[in-house]
Amino acid sequence: MFCLTRFIQSVVSAVAVLLLAVSCSNPSENGFTLKGRCTDSSYKSALFLAENGQVADSVSIQESEFGFIVEQVPAVPEISVVRLLNPDDAENFVDLPVGIENGVAKLVFGERFTLSGTPLNEKIMLFLHSMSDLRAEATSPERNMDIESIAGEFSKLYCNYIVLNADNALGHYIYRQYGSHLSEQDLATATSALNKK
């Protein structure tokens, strides 16, 4: 009986230690972690801008790596901005949208920009891919589109993504950032979609 009791205690202790180790090794349990990589050596530091535009944190980029941790994640996921700074040119900075929600996201900036790891960040990346694809298509010699037509195509793209994401932070982010580029009709559609949520 004594041996059985000791055995059960040992098993319980081992399970407790295992659960503690797992929880400590998994940042997503306690907030948001951004693992960043910048392969453009002209950028030496990164700022983390809260949704209201205020600087919440700053770090140096060392050996192309940087990162941020948000321990208190908002109840409703939101989109903040990571700004990469060039110390030799104050006007040469890059703003990159990042979704803040429980989990670990990975950001890579260099010849290409990628963002992955959490549902909201996957949505942001899909939107940015769509913008990039449309930009390539609109400037293609085969399309021969005039400026007005290009503006119309982008307006439709923004509107479609706002309507599709009216129930989450991406829809509101696109509305704030690109709402001025919406046509009158698309603006009315987008505003109506957001007001219904």
Solvent accessible surface area in square Angstrom, and as a share of the most:
residue,aa,sasa,rsa
1,M,189,0.84
2,F,143,0.59
3,C,103,0.62
4,L,101,0.50
5,T,57,0.33
6,R,133,0.48
7,F,128,0.53
8,I,92,0.47
9,Q,102,0.45
10,S,67,0.43
11,V,67,0.38
12,V,94,0.54
13,S,63,0.41
14,A,61,0.47
15,V,73,0.42
16,A,57,0.44
17,V,100,0.57
18,L,113,0.56
19,L,115,0.57
20,L,115,0.57
21,A,57,0.44
22,V,80,0.46
23,S,46,0.29
24,C,101,0.60
25,S,85,0.55
26,N,52,0.27
27,P,58,0.36
28,S,35,0.22
29,E,110,0.49
30,N,109,0.56
31,G,3,0.03
32,F,1,0.00
33,T,15,0.09
34,L,1,0.01
35,K,109,0.46
36,G,2,0.02
37,R,99,0.36
38,C,2,0.01
39,T,74,0.43
40,D,54,0.28
41,S,89,0.57
42,S,41,0.27
43,Y,17,0.06
44,K,104,0.44
45,S,32,0.21
46,A,0,0.00
47,L,32,0.16
48,F,15,0.06
49,L,12,0.06
50,A,32,0.25
51,E,77,0.35
52,N,116,0.59
53,G,45,0.43
54,Q,119,0.53
55,V,89,0.51
56,A,65,0.51
57,D,66,0.34
58,S,63,0.41
59,V,46,0.27
60,S,68,0.44
61,I,24,0.12
62,Q,128,0.57
63,E,165,0.74
64,S,35,0.22
65,E,87,0.39
66,F,17,0.07
67,G,32,0.31
68,F,7,0.03
69,I,119,0.60
70,V,29,0.17
71,E,129,0.58
72,Q,159,0.71
73,V,35,0.20
74,P,44,0.28
75,A,109,0.84
76,V,112,0.64
77,P,51,0.32
78,E,43,0.19
79,I,4,0.02
80,S,2,0.02
81,V,31,0.18
82,V,0,0.00
83,R,64,0.24
84,L,0,0.00
85,L,50,0.25
86,N,17,0.09
87,P,92,0.58
88,D,132,0.68
89,D,65,0.34
90,A,95,0.74
91,E,155,0.70
92,N,51,0.26
93,F,87,0.36
94,V,31,0.18
95,D,63,0.33
96,L,10,0.05
97,P,12,0.08
98,V,0,0.00
99,G,0,0.00
100,I,4,0.02
101,E,20,0.09
102,N,94,0.48
103,G,7,0.07
104,V,37,0.21
105,A,0,0.00
106,K,118,0.50
107,L,1,0.00
108,V,57,0.32
109,F,32,0.13
110,G,22,0.21
111,E,180,0.81
112,R,172,0.63
113,F,37,0.15
114,T,57,0.33
115,L,2,0.01
116,S,45,0.29
117,G,49,0.47
118,T,6,0.03
119,P,96,0.61
120,L,9,0.04
121,N,0,0.00
122,E,87,0.39
123,K,83,0.35
124,I,1,0.00
125,M,22,0.10
126,L,106,0.53
127,F,1,0.00
128,L,36,0.18
129,H,74,0.33
130,S,26,0.17
131,M,16,0.07
132,S,57,0.36
133,D,95,0.49
134,L,21,0.11
135,R,120,0.44
136,A,67,0.52
137,E,80,0.36
138,A,4,0.03
139,T,97,0.56
140,S,28,0.18
141,P,119,0.75
142,E,150,0.67
143,R,102,0.37
144,N,134,0.69
145,M,34,0.15
146,D,87,0.45
147,I,149,0.76
148,E,146,0.66
149,S,51,0.33
150,I,41,0.21
151,A,57,0.44
152,G,29,0.28
153,E,58,0.26
154,F,28,0.12
155,S,3,0.02
156,K,113,0.48
157,L,27,0.13
158,Y,12,0.05
159,C,7,0.04
160,N,97,0.50
161,Y,24,0.09
162,I,0,0.00
163,V,66,0.38
164,L,129,0.64
165,N,7,0.04
166,A,1,0.01
167,D,103,0.53
168,N,32,0.17
169,A,14,0.11
170,L,0,0.00
171,G,0,0.00
172,H,77,0.34
173,Y,16,0.06
174,I,0,0.00
175,Y,66,0.25
176,R,125,0.46
177,Q,95,0.42
178,Y,45,0.17
179,G,11,0.11
180,S,107,0.69
181,H,113,0.50
182,L,18,0.09
183,S,51,0.33
184,E,153,0.69
185,Q,143,0.64
186,D,23,0.12
187,L,70,0.35
188,A,65,0.50
189,T,63,0.36
190,A,0,0.00
191,T,44,0.25
192,S,48,0.31
193,A,16,0.12
194,L,19,0.10
195,N,115,0.59
196,K,163,0.69
197,K,151,0.64
